C-alpha cells in the first residue's frame, strides 16, 4: 500500500503572500489544494503595471489566478486582498475564512516585503525600509497567528501554523540586517508559540528556505544563479515546490509530533543550525 499523507482532506488553510506567479506562496497554495484542502490566498492587490514581464505575458491576475488554479483542482478558494500587518484586516481575514468556508485549520505565514533598498549596510539603511521589512514579516506573522490562535482555542480544535522564514535568519549576513532580523524574529515567535499552543494540539513550525528562484529574486543575474546552484551540495536551487512539500507535511497527521522547529529546506547549504 502506498504511503499517503492524511488529515488534510476537507480542511481549510490560509496562505498569505500567495499572488505572484513564480512564488513560494503559490506553490504552497496549490500543494495544499492537491492534498485536499480548501485554500484562502491573500495578497496586497498589486497594480498590474507592477507585474513582471512573464506575468503580463501570461495574463496573470495575482491571487485571482491562484484561486482559479485551486478551483480547477476541485477545491474551494477564497482570494482576499489585505495588509497582513493591519490588526483589523488580520482579524477580518480569519473571520471571513470561517464565515465563508466554515472553518479554519492551517495558517501559512508566507507574506514578506519585496527585496529592495533594505539590502545595504546598516549605516545606509533608511528607517522606512527597515520598518517595512519587519512590519510585513514579523508584525504580520504575529497578527495573523494571534487571530488564528484565538479562533482555534475558542473551539479547542487542533491545527498547525507554518511560518516561512529563511536560512538568512540563521546566517545573519552583512547587508541583510533588516531581512535577517525579520526572519530570525519569526523563528523566535514560532518557538514561543509552539510551547503555548502545543498543549492545545496546535503545532507551530518554521521553514527556512535556501535559494529559491522566484519572481522575488528577479534582481539576481542568471549567471549568479548558476554559481549558487554549483555551490549547493545538491547542485541545484529550488523553484519553491520543495518548500510546499514540507509545508504540506507539517500540516498533515504524519507531521503531528513536529513542533517548535526551524527546519532548513535548502539542499544542504546550511547544516550547523
PyMOL commands that set and color helices and strands:
alter all, ss='L'
color gray80, all
select helices_A, chain A and resi 24-34+48-50+53-58+63-72+87-101+122-124+127-155+168-171+177-200+215-217+222-231+241-251+253-255
alter helices_A, ss='H'
color red, helices_A
select strands_A, chain A and resi 12-15+38-43+77-81+106-109+159-164+202-209+262-265
alter strands_A, ss='S'
color yellow, strands_A
deselect
rebuild
show_as cartoon
